[in-house]
């Protein structure tokens, strides 16, 4: 003998399951009431430039400009494996020399090129560690060769991790 399934019972079961799910969702929402807070995360490292120049910087081929920079670790922890990157977009790096002196190391910064851009990386191979309270003043002397193509060159200066170097 086959038993007929009662549609009213099936409807009651579905309504019951739906009611339990709705009640559970209400309890979860009530128990997990959240507060929202906006957090502005900033780079732990900053670099500022000073010098006897105005922007945009005007330079004749053969001239040099001296720029003083201050690099600071604002974090409450050491920042490891970082470099200062100077990127000159759309430039092959020929005709500019970059000399750096931060009191602990002085020398010419070699240029590397990638994708039509020139990069100068300041810091040791593998990057350096900026301990808590790190603040270093450095002097950079940028010299334009007399044969450098006359035009406007933009430079982007930022602190990056060694692992994110372009070349």
C-alpha positions in Angstrom: 0.0 0.0 0.0 1.4 3.3 -1.1 1.1 6.2 1.2 0.2 9.6 -0.1 2.5 12.4 0.9 0.6 15.3 2.5 1.4 18.6 0.8 0.3 20.5 3.9 3.0 18.7 6.0 5.7 19.5 3.4 4.7 23.1 3.4 4.8 23.2 7.2 8.3 21.6 7.2 9.6 24.3 4.8 8.0 27.1 6.8 9.6 25.7 9.9 13.0 25.4 8.4 12.7 29.0 7.0 11.7 30.3 10.4 14.6 28.6 12.2 17.0 30.0 9.5 15.6 33.5 9.9 15.8 33.3 13.7 19.4 32.1 13.5 20.4 34.9 11.1 18.8 37.4 13.5 20.7 36.0 16.5 24.0 36.0 14.5 23.5 39.6 13.4 22.6 40.5 17.0 25.6 38.7 18.4 28.1 40.0 15.8 27.2 43.6 15.9 30.1 45.5 14.4 31.6 48.9 14.7 33.3 50.4 11.7 36.5 52.4 11.9 38.4 54.1 9.0 42.1 53.4 9.2 44.6 55.5 7.3 47.7 53.4 6.8 50.8 55.4 5.8 54.2 54.3 4.7 56.5 53.9 7.7 59.3 55.6 5.8 59.3 59.1 4.5 61.8 61.1 2.5 62.0 64.9 2.2 64.1 67.0 -0.1 65.8 70.4 0.5 68.3 72.4 -1.5 69.2 75.6 -3.2 66.8 75.1 -6.1 63.3 75.7 -7.2 60.9 73.3 -8.9 60.8 72.6 -11.7 64.6 72.3 -11.5 66.4 74.0 -14.3 69.8 72.7 -15.2 72.1 73.3 -18.1 74.1 70.5 -19.7 77.4 70.1 -17.7 75.9 71.7 -14.5 75.3 70.0 -11.2 72.7 70.4 -8.5 73.1 69.4 -4.8 70.0 68.1 -3.0 69.8 67.3 0.7 67.4 64.6 1.7 66.2 63.4 5.0 64.9 59.8 5.3 62.9 58.9 8.5 61.4 55.7 9.9 58.1 56.8 11.6 57.1 53.3 12.6 57.5 51.8 16.1 59.3 48.8 14.6 62.4 48.4 12.4 61.7 48.5 8.7 63.9 45.9 6.8 65.2 45.5 3.3 64.4 49.0 2.0 66.1 51.1 -0.7 65.5 54.7 -1.9 64.5 54.5 -5.6 64.9 57.4 -8.0 63.0 56.6 -11.2 63.3 58.7 -14.3 60.5 57.6 -16.7 61.2 57.5 -20.5 65.0 57.8 -20.1 67.9 55.5 -20.9 70.1 56.8 -18.0 72.8 58.1 -20.3 74.1 61.6 -19.5 73.3 61.8 -15.7 75.6 60.9 -12.9 74.3 60.5 -9.4 76.6 60.9 -6.4 75.4 60.0 -2.9 76.9 60.8 0.5 75.0 60.0 3.8 78.0 60.2 6.2 78.4 56.4 6.4 78.8 55.7 2.7 79.7 57.9 -0.3 79.9 57.0 -4.0 78.4 57.1 -7.4 75.0 55.4 -7.8 75.0 53.2 -10.9 72.0 53.4 -13.2 69.9 50.4 -14.4 67.3 50.6 -17.1 64.1 48.7 -17.6 61.2 49.2 -19.9 62.6 52.6 -21.2 63.0 54.0 -17.6 66.1 54.7 -15.7 66.5 53.6 -12.0 69.0 54.7 -9.4 68.9 52.6 -6.2 70.4 54.1 -3.0 71.4 51.5 -0.4 73.4 48.3 -0.2 72.6 45.2 -2.2 69.7 43.5 -0.4 68.5 46.8 1.1 69.1 48.3 4.5 67.3 48.2 7.8 65.9 51.4 9.2 65.7 50.8 13.0 63.2 52.6 15.3 64.1 56.3 15.3 66.1 56.1 12.0 66.7 59.5 10.6 69.5 60.0 8.1 70.5 63.2 6.2 72.2 62.6 2.8 73.6 64.8 0.1 73.1 63.9 -3.6 74.9 65.6 -6.4 73.2 65.2 -9.8 75.2 66.2 -12.8 73.9 66.5 -16.3 76.4 65.7 -19.1 76.9 68.5 -21.7 75.6 66.1 -24.4 72.4 65.3 -22.5 69.3 65.7 -24.7 67.6 69.1 -23.8 64.1 68.4 -22.6 62.1 68.1 -19.3 62.9 65.0 -17.2 60.7 63.9 -14.4 62.0 62.0 -11.4 60.0 59.9 -8.9 61.7 59.4 -5.5 60.3 56.9 -3.1 61.3 54.2 -0.6 60.7 50.7 -1.7 61.4 47.2 -0.5 64.5 45.6 -2.1 62.3 42.8 -3.5 60.3 45.3 -5.6 63.2 46.7 -7.6 62.6 46.9 -11.3 66.2 45.9 -12.2 
